[in-house]
Amino acid sequence: MAQYNRSYQANSACKEAIEQTISAHYAENRLDTEAAVKDVLEKFGAERVQFILANTIQHKNHDGRISQDNKAWAKTIPMPEDSGASRHCAYLVVDGVNPGLTDLFTRQARKHRRNSRKVLSCKSSNRNRLPISLPPRRNRSRSDEQPQAQAGCAGSVLGIR
C-alpha cells in the first residue's frame, strides 16, 4: 500500500507539472510543445506522462477540443478497474489548462515517444523514477490474471511495448 501511495503522489505531481509546464510554455497564443513535453518527460518519464494524459483524455472523452486521434490512442492505455482506484484516477485529470492545449501537448508527447523508442531494459529506463503502481484488481478468476505493475517496469500494464 505504501508503494501505491508513493505512486499516486508521483502521478499527482506529474499532473500538476503538466499543467504548470503548459502554462509556462504558452505565450502569444502559441504553445512550445517540444520544450514543454521535454521538461515533463525528463522529470517523470514517458510511462507516467502517458498514463496521466490517457487518463485525462478518457475522462474528457466528450470534449470536442480533444482530437479523435488522441481519444483513440487514450483508449489503448489500460486504466484501473477497481472502483477505489477509478475514483483516484478522477483526481489525476489535467484540468488546469485549456483542453485544446492538453491535446497539443499529448500529440507532441506521443510523437516524442514514437521518435525516441529504443530497446532499453526496464532497469535502465526506470532507474531514477518511481514505478507506476496500480492496486490489485478484485473479483478476478485465475484464468484472467495478468501481472500487475507493483514494481519495476510498468510498460506492459500501460500498453507500452
N, C-alpha and C positions, 0 to 999 in steps of 0.2 A: 504494500500500500504506500509506503514511503517513496518508492520509485515512481509510482503513478502520480503522486502529489508533486514530486520534483518535475516530472514530465509535463504535468498540467501547468505548473508555474512557468516552465520554459515556453510552452505553447502560448500562454497568455502574454509573456514578454515578446514573443515573436509577433503576435497580432498587434501589440502596441507599437513595436518597431516598424512594422509595415505602414501603419497609419502615420507615424511621425516622419518616416522617410519619404513617403509620398508627399506629405505636406512640405517637407524641407526642399524637395527637388521639383516642386511645382512653382513656376514663376511665369508671368506674362502669357498666361493661358497655354503653357507648354509643360509637359512632364518629361524630365530627363530620365526615361525608363531604364536606360543602361546603367547609369550611376546609382539609381535607386535600388534596382534589383541586386547589383553587385554589393552594395552596402549591407543589405539584409542577408544575402546568401553567405557572406563572409562571417557574419555573427551566428547564424542559426543553421546553416546547411540546407541543401536542396530538399531533403525529405520533409523536414519540419515546415519549411516555407510552403511546399506543395500541399501538405496536409491542411494548413491554415487557409490557403487560397481555395482549395477544393471545398473545404467545409463552408467557407463564406459563400461561394457560388451556389452550393447545394441549398443553403438557407435562403438565398436570394434568387432562386430559380424563376420566380415570377417577374423579376426586374428586367425591363427591356434594354437597359443600358449595359447589360452583360451580354456579350456576343454568344450566338448559338454554338460556335466552335468551342469556346471556353466552358459553356454549360455541358456540352457533350463530353469534354475532357474530364470535368469535375465528377461526372457520374462514374468514371472508371476508377476513381480513387475510393477504396472502401472506407466506410465510417463505422464507428462502434454501433452495435445493435442494441446493447444493453440500455434500458431506459435511463438509468442513472448517468451513464456516460453520454447518452444523447443529450440530456439536459445540460451537462457540462459543455458539450460542443456548441450549444446555443450561445454561450458566453465567449466563444472563440471566433466570432464573426467580425470581420473588418468592416466597421460601420461608421468610423470617424472621418471618412473621406467619401467623396462622390463615387458611386459605384462605377461610373464610366472610367474614372482614374484607376480604380481597382482592376477593371477589365484590361486596361492598357498595361498595368503592372504585371498582371497574370500572363498576358500574351508574351511579354518580354521574358518573364521567368521561365515559361515553357520553352521559348526559343533558346534561351541560355542553356537550359538543361539538355536540349537536343544537340546543341553545338558542342557542349563540353563533356558529353558522355564518354567515359573511358572505363576500361575494365580495371576496377580497383577492388581490393579486398575490403570487407566490412571493417577490418581493423584500421586500415589507413584512412578510409573515408569518414569514420566516426570517432576518430582518436580523441578529439577535444570537445565533442558535443555529447549532450545527454541523449540517450536513446529515447525514442517515442514509445511510451508505454500505454497500452490500452487495457482497460480492465478485462478480466476473463469474461467470455460470453456465458450466459446461463441457459439452461434448458436445451443443451445440445446432446445429441446422441453420439456414440463413439464413431459412427460412420462418417459424420461430417466434421470431426475435429480437425483443426488445422493449427499449425504453430502460431502462437501469439507473440507479439513484439514486446516481450518483457525485458529484454536486454540485447545489446549488440546491434546488428544491422536490422533496421526496421523496413527495409526496402520492399520485402515480399508482402508485408501487410499493407503497405501503401500503394501497391500496384506498380512499383518501380522495378524494372528488370535491368 
